[in-house]
């Protein structure tokens, strides 16, 4: 193979939309990229997706390695033909390791029917008392042993179902102070803490034979004194993960177009430095300009001997072996959710519900009267993340959900970041209701949601608060409120 082909074997890139155009085919031909990562923007239906994959591979005359982020919960890219399982924190809280295995098995069968080879998950980051934006409910919990057991169980289920897993984010960023999508975080943990807490699940996954591991972008100055992001750290990637730990599978970079990386250097240099650190598969997920620049920079680095050809050949061989593990693009029949997927998702969600505070004893009886339900306008997010169609009709969904429990709810829908007018209206309606239920969305992150909570708490006679997404809002509650956290941000058990 020439250098261009070897470099292409190590690139995973994305498409701009759901339709396949001549420019997309040229991009894959020119970069010779072997990997395709799918996002929500690429999916409109199972038939459309399979048509795109078939036509792209036919035009290229070669098989691609097709991946997606299918963590469950809030990280779901393919909105039909799959079961939408709860977030990992709900799975870990539900307390049944078999649930994680069955989830992995069911989702792998569903993904293979959609033509997916590689699932970029699960998230094996361990939570701590320090708040971690963008991890939270993506983690199985704070206990490293629990995260290891549930992560390995899910990986085993995926393997049995025919999909390769890629746990993330090595060496662990469940305590990252910043979201690496936006900024470059620094994590001050030393090797002792990392071995005691954050590396435990990755060691377990590697010992169980996982085929891939994804690294993370933060700077770990006590692990690598050079203070480079872990993505560029040969000490962390090649010397430690490949050398000391002895991992022989595919080492995958996180997306090199993230803000944490662009803050450190341009994309062309980032690709070279990530390869130099020891990554096999490099993700450049979003823009053609960045994808072409990364490919060109890598070719130049190997031609000029800045990077050694021998390492290039070894990395390309590892990725090629992963890609050739499957021959059929899709298998298992037409795309469809597993029959037992929805009952499993509902079982997980039901067992995960956690009472944060008990509140007033007469709240349940007050549900016989006038009930005000304040609910976020999730349809605002539908352009950015997968939101179930049922949840986009917020008023209808709230009425239907409460009706199943015999409660006649009066919905008040507010923005994901509510306006002052919406806050005033919600508080006024809460003041005249016998009971108020507030579905709270990240008041610890959004000042407007903190203002909503404060206003409703002040005006409501009897209040229940459902802590959506991360459960950290519990610290903001005043006395007297019933508080529950489902540890998920999905309608449980839905199948599409």
C-alpha positions in Angstrom: 0.0 0.0 0.0 1.2 3.5 -0.7 1.3 6.2 1.9 -2.0 7.8 0.9 -3.8 4.4 1.3 -2.2 3.8 4.6 -3.1 7.2 5.9 -6.7 6.7 4.6 -6.9 3.5 6.6 -6.5 5.5 9.7 -9.0 8.3 9.0 -12.7 8.4 10.2 -14.6 11.3 8.8 -18.2 12.4 8.7 -20.7 13.5 6.0 -22.5 16.9 6.0 -26.1 15.7 5.7 -28.5 12.8 5.0 -28.0 12.9 1.2 -25.0 11.5 -0.6 -23.6 13.9 -3.2 -20.7 13.8 -5.7 -18.6 16.0 -3.3 -19.0 13.4 -0.6 -17.7 10.6 -2.9 -14.8 12.8 -4.0 -13.9 13.5 -0.4 -13.7 9.8 0.4 -11.8 9.1 -2.8 -9.3 11.9 -2.3 -8.6 11.2 1.4 -9.0 7.5 1.0 -10.7 7.5 4.4 -11.7 4.0 5.6 -14.0 5.2 8.4 -17.4 6.9 8.3 -18.9 8.3 11.5 -22.7 8.9 11.5 -24.4 11.7 13.3 -28.0 12.8 13.7 -27.6 15.0 10.6 -27.0 12.0 8.4 -30.1 10.1 9.4 -33.7 10.5 8.3 -34.8 6.8 8.1 -33.4 3.3 8.1 -34.0 3.0 4.3 -32.3 6.3 3.6 -29.2 5.4 5.7 -28.7 1.9 4.2 -29.1 3.5 0.7 -26.4 6.0 1.5 -24.0 3.4 2.8 -24.6 1.1 -0.1 -24.2 3.8 -2.7 -21.1 5.2 -1.1 -19.3 1.9 -0.8 -20.4 0.9 -4.4 -18.9 4.2 -5.7 -15.7 3.6 -3.8 -15.4 -0.1 -4.6 -14.4 -0.8 -1.0 -15.9 -1.6 2.4 -15.9 1.2 5.0 -15.8 1.0 8.8 -19.1 2.6 9.9 -19.4 4.0 13.4 -21.8 6.1 15.5 -22.2 7.3 19.1 -25.0 5.1 20.4 -24.5 5.5 24.2 -28.2 5.5 25.0 -30.0 8.3 26.9 -29.1 11.7 25.5 -26.5 10.4 23.1 -28.4 8.7 20.3 -27.8 9.5 16.7 -30.1 7.0 14.8 -33.7 7.8 15.7 -35.5 4.9 14.2 -35.1 1.1 14.2 -33.7 1.2 17.7 -34.7 1.1 21.4 -33.8 4.3 23.2 -32.4 3.1 26.5 -31.9 5.2 29.6 -28.7 7.0 30.3 -25.9 4.9 31.9 -26.4 6.5 35.4 -29.9 5.1 35.4 -28.6 1.6 34.3 -26.0 1.7 37.1 -28.6 2.8 39.7 -31.1 0.2 38.6 -28.8 -2.4 40.2 -28.9 -5.3 37.8 -25.8 -6.1 35.8 -27.7 -8.3 33.5 -29.6 -5.2 32.3 -26.4 -3.8 30.9 -25.5 -7.0 29.1 -29.0 -7.3 27.5 -28.9 -3.6 26.5 -25.6 -4.2 24.7 -27.0 -7.3 23.0 -30.2 -5.7 21.9 -28.6 -2.4 20.7 -25.9 -4.4 18.7 -28.5 -6.4 16.9 -30.4 -3.2 16.1 -27.3 -1.4 14.9 -26.1 -4.2 12.7 -29.5 -4.1 11.0 -28.8 -0.5 10.3 -25.3 -1.2 8.9 -23.2 -0.1 11.9 -19.9 -1.9 12.7 -18.6 0.1 15.6 -20.4 1.7 18.6 -18.3 4.6 20.1 -19.2 3.7 23.7 -19.9 3.0 26.4 -18.7 5.8 28.5 -16.5 4.3 31.3 -15.7 7.6 33.0 -16.1 7.5 36.8 -18.0 10.3 38.5 -16.6 12.0 41.6 -17.9 14.7 43.9 -16.5 17.3 41.4 -19.1 18.2 38.8 -18.2 17.1 35.3 -20.0 18.9 32.5 -21.0 16.7 29.5 -20.4 13.4 31.5 -22.9 13.3 34.4 -25.6 10.8 33.5 -23.4 9.3 30.7 -21.4 7.6 33.5 -22.5 4.4 35.3 -21.7 6.1 38.6 -19.1 7.0 41.3 -17.9 3.4 42.2 -15.1 2.3 39.9 -15.9 -1.3 40.4 -19.5 -0.8 39.5 -18.6 1.2 36.4 -16.2 -1.6 35.4 -18.8 -4.4 35.9 -21.6 -2.7 34.0 -19.3 -1.4 31.3 -17.8 -4.9 30.7 -21.2 -6.5 30.7 -22.5 -4.1 28.1 -19.4 -4.5 25.9 -19.9 -8.3 26.1 -23.5 -7.9 25.0 -22.5 -5.8 22.1 -19.8 -8.3 21.1 -22.4 -11.1 21.2 -24.8 -9.0 19.1 -22.1 -8.5 16.4 -20.9 -4.9 17.0 -17.5 -3.7 18.2 -17.4 -1.5 21.3 -15.1 1.5 21.8 -15.2 2.5 25.5 -14.2 6.1 26.3 -12.6 8.5 27.5 -9.2 7.0 28.4 -7.6 7.6 30.9 -10.9 8.9 32.4 -12.5 12.3 32.6 -15.5 11.9 34.9 -14.1 14.7 36.9 -13.2 17.1 34.1 -14.0 20.7 35.0 -14.8 21.7 31.4 -16.6 20.3 28.4 -13.9 19.3 25.9 -16.2 20.0 23.0 -15.9 23.7 23.9 -12.7 24.2 25.9 -9.4 22.5 26.9 -9.8 21.1 30.4 -7.0 20.4 32.9 -7.3 17.5 35.3 -4.9 17.5 38.3 -5.2 13.9 39.2 -2.0 12.0 39.8 -1.2 8.4 38.8 -2.2 7.1 42.2 -5.7 8.6 41.9 -6.1 7.5 38.3 -5.1 3.9 39.1 -7.4 3.8 42.2 -10.5 5.3 40.4 -10.5 6.3 36.8 -8.5 3.6 35.1 -10.2 0.7 36.8 -13.0 0.3 34.2 -10.6 0.6 31.3 -8.3 -2.1 32.8 -11.4 -4.4 33.2 -12.6 -3.7 29.6 -9.1 -4.4 28.2 -8.8 -7.6 30.2 -12.1 -8.7 28.8 -10.8 -8.3 25.3 -12.4 -5.0 24.1 -11.3 -4.2 20.5 -11.0 -0.4 20.7 -10.4 2.3 23.3 -11.0 6.0 22.8 -8.8 8.6 24.5 -9.7 12.0 25.8 -8.5 15.6 25.2 -7.8 17.0 28.7 -4.4 18.0 29.9 -3.2 15.8 32.8 -0.1 17.6 34.1 0.6 15.1 36.8 0.5 12.2 34.3 2.5 14.0 31.5 4.5 17.0 32.8 4.8 18.4 29.3 1.2 19.6 29.8 0.0 18.6 26.3 -3.5 17.3 25.8 -3.8 13.6 26.3 -4.6 13.3 22.6 -1.0 14.5 21.9 0.7 12.7 24.8 2.9 9.9 23.6 3.6 9.1 27.3 -0.1 8.5 28.0 -1.1 6.8 24.7 1.9 4.9 23.3 4.1 4.4 26.3 1.4 3.8 28.9 -1.7 2.4 27.1 0.1 0.5 24.4 3.3 -0.3 26.2 2.7 -0.6 29.9 -0.9 -1.7 29.9 -0.3 -3.8 26.8 -3.4 -2.9 24.9 -3.2 -4.5 21.4 -6.5 -3.2 19.9 -7.3 0.0 18.0 -6.6 3.2 19.8 -9.1 5.9 18.7 -8.8 9.6 19.1 -11.8 11.7 20.1 -13.0 14.2 17.5 -10.0 16.4 16.5 -12.4 19.2 15.6 -13.4 19.8 19.2 -12.8 23.1 20.9 -10.3 21.5 23.3 -8.0 20.6 20.3 -8.5 23.8 18.2 -7.5 25.7 21.3 -4.2 23.9 21.3 -3.3 23.9 17.6 -4.7 23.9 14.0 -6.3 20.7 12.7 -3.4 19.7 10.4 -0.9 19.8 13.2 -3.4 18.1 15.5 -3.8 15.1 13.2 0.0 14.7 13.0 0.5 15.0 16.8 -2.4 12.6 17.5 -0.8 10.0 15.2 2.6 10.7 16.7 1.2 10.0 20.2 0.1 6.5 19.1 -3.4 6.7 17.9 -4.5 4.3 15.2 -7.8 5.8 14.1 -8.2 9.5 13.9 -11.6 11.2 14.0 -12.2 14.3 12.0 -15.9 14.4 12.1 -17.5 17.5 10.7 -16.0 19.7 8.0 -14.4 18.9 4.6 -11.8 21.6 5.0 -10.5 20.0 8.2 -10.7 16.5 6.8 -8.7 17.3 3.8 -6.2 19.3 5.8 -5.7 16.4 8.3 -5.2 13.9 5.5 -2.7 16.1 3.6 -0.7 16.8 6.8 -0.4 13.1 7.6 0.8 12.2 4.1 3.4 15.0 4.3 4.5 13.9 7.7 5.1 10.4 6.6 6.7 11.4 3.3 9.1 13.7 5.1 9.9 11.1 7.7 8.7 13.2 10.5 6.6 10.2 11.4 7.9 6.6 10.8 6.3 4.5 8.1 6.6 1.3 10.2 4.3 2.8 12.8 1.9 3.8 10.0 1.8 0.3 8.7 1.1 -1.2 12.1 -1.7 1.2 12.8 -3.3 0.7 9.4 -3.1 -3.0 9.9 -4.9 -2.8 13.2 -7.7 -0.7 11.8 -7.9 -2.9 8.7 -8.4 -6.0 10.8 -11.2 -4.3 12.7 -12.8 -3.2 9.4 -12.6 -6.7 7.9 -14.1 -8.4 10.9 -17.4 -8.2 9.1 -18.2 -8.6 5.5 -21.9 -7.9 5.1 -22.9 -4.2 5.4 -26.0 -5.1 7.4 -27.2 -8.3 8.9 -30.1 -9.7 11.0 -33.0 -8.7 8.7 -34.8 -5.4 8.1 -34.1 -2.6 10.5 -36.3 -2.9 13.6 -36.1 -2.5 17.3 -35.8 -5.6 19.4 -39.1 -6.9 20.7 -37.8 -7.1 24.3 -36.0 -3.7 24.1 -38.8 -1.5 25.3 -39.7 -3.6 28.3 -36.0 -3.7 29.3 -35.7 0.1 29.0 -38.8 0.6 31.1 -37.5 -1.8 33.7 -34.3 0.1 33.9 -36.0 3.5 34.1 -38.5 2.4 36.7 -35.8 1.0 39.0 -33.6 4.0 38.6 -36.0 6.6 39.9 -34.5 7.9 43.2 -36.2 9.9 45.9 -34.0 12.9 46.7 -36.3 14.5 49.3 -39.6 13.3 50.7 -41.5 16.6 51.0 -44.9 17.2 52.4 -46.9 14.2 53.4 -50.1 15.6 51.8 -48.7 16.0 48.4 -50.1 12.8 46.9 -53.6 13.6 48.0 -53.3 17.1 46.5 -53.0 15.4 43.1 -56.8 14.9 43.3 -57.1 18.7 42.8 -55.8 21.2 40.4 -52.3 20.1 39.2 -49.9 22.5 37.5 -47.1 20.8 35.5 -44.2 23.0 34.4 -42.4 21.3 31.6 -39.4 22.2 29.3 -40.0 22.8 25.5 -37.9 19.9 24.4 -38.9 20.5 20.7 -36.4 23.4 20.9 -33.6 20.9 21.0 -34.8 18.7 18.2 -32.5 20.4 15.6 -29.4 19.5 17.7 -30.1 16.2 19.4 -32.5 13.2 18.9 -35.8 14.0 20.5 -38.6 11.5 20.3 -41.5 12.9 18.3 -43.9 12.2 21.2 -41.8 14.5 23.4 -42.0 17.3 20.9 -45.7 17.6 21.6 -45.0 18.7 25.2 -48.6 19.6 26.2 -50.0 16.4 24.8 -47.3 14.2 26.3 -47.7 15.7 29.8 -51.4 15.3 29.8 -51.2 11.7 28.5 -48.5 10.7 30.9 -50.3 12.1 34.0 -53.6 10.7 32.8 -52.2 7.2 33.1 -51.9 7.8 36.8 -55.3 9.3 37.1 -54.1 12.9 37.3 -55.6 15.7 35.3 -52.6 17.8 34.6 -52.6 21.4 33.4 -49.3 21.8 31.5 -47.3 25.0 31.4 -44.6 24.7 28.8 -41.5 26.9 29.2 -38.3 27.3 27.1 -35.2 25.2 27.7 -33.9 28.6 28.9 -37.2 30.1 30.0 -37.9 33.8 29.5 -38.9 36.1 32.4 -42.5 36.1 31.0 -42.6 32.3 31.1 -41.2 32.2 34.6 -43.8 34.7 35.8 -46.6 32.7 34.2 -45.4 29.4 35.7 -45.1 31.0 39.2 -48.6 32.5 38.9 -50.1 29.1 37.8 -48.3 27.3 40.6 -49.7 29.8 43.2 -53.3 28.8 42.3 -52.8 25.0 42.0 -53.3 22.4 44.8 -50.1 20.7 43.6 -47.3 21.7 41.2 -44.9 19.4 39.4 -41.8 21.1 38.0 -39.6 19.3 35.5 -36.3 21.0 36.1 -33.7 21.2 33.4 -30.1 22.0 34.6 -30.7 24.9 37.0 -27.1 24.6 38.1 -26.0 25.5 34.5 -28.7 27.9 33.3 -29.5 31.0 35.3 -32.9 31.2 33.8 -33.8 27.7 35.0 -32.4 28.6 38.5 -34.8 31.6 38.4 -37.7 29.4 37.3 -37.0 27.0 40.3 -36.8 29.9 42.8 -40.0 31.5 41.5 -42.0 28.3 41.5 -40.6 27.2 44.9 -41.7 30.6 46.3 -45.3 30.5 44.9 -46.3 26.8 45.0 -48.1 25.5 48.1 -47.2 21.9 47.4 -44.3 21.2 45.0 -42.7 18.1 43.4 -39.5 18.6 41.4 -38.3 16.1 38.8 -34.6 16.6 38.3 -34.0 16.0 34.6 -30.6 15.3 33.0 -28.0 15.5 35.8 -29.2 15.2 39.4 -27.0 18.1 40.6 -30.0 20.5 40.9 -31.0 18.7 44.1 -28.6 21.0 46.0 -30.7 24.0 45.0 -34.0 22.8 46.4 -35.6 24.5 49.4 -37.4 22.6 52.3 -40.7 21.0 51.7 -40.5 19.9 48.1 -40.8 16.3 46.9 -37.8 15.7 44.7 -37.2 12.8 42.4 -34.5 12.1 39.9 -35.0 9.6 37.1 -31.3 9.8 36.2 -32.3 10.0 32.5 -33.6 12.6 30.1 -35.6 10.4 27.8 -39.1 9.0 27.6 -38.4 5.5 29.0 -38.8 2.5 26.8 -39.6 4.2 23.5 -38.9 2.3 20.3 -38.6 4.0 16.9 
